[in-house]
Amino acid sequence: MKADINFWRELKQQRNNMTRQQYRTIKGQAVKGNIDAARKGMLRIKQRRQYQ
């Protein structure tokens, strides 16, 4: 449960670094309960942003 709260905080912080669609997709995954996939997607987006 605590990991879920940390994920939501991190997602809010990263919102400005994502497109609207990316944010909505990751948020939707997390709401449905697939937080592992949402976290993986967020990490991939962060990695891509660092190389640009």
Stockholm file with secondary structure:
# STOCKHOLM 1.0

chainA/1-52         MKADINFWRELKQQRNNMTRQQYRTIKGQAVKGNIDAARKGMLRIKQRRQYQ
#=GR chainA/1-52 SS CHHHHHHHHHHHHHGGGSCHHHHHHHHHHHHTTCHHHHHHHHHHHHHHHHHC
#=GC SS_cons        CHHHHHHHHHHHHHGGGSCHHHHHHHHHHHHTTCHHHHHHHHHHHHHHHHHC
//
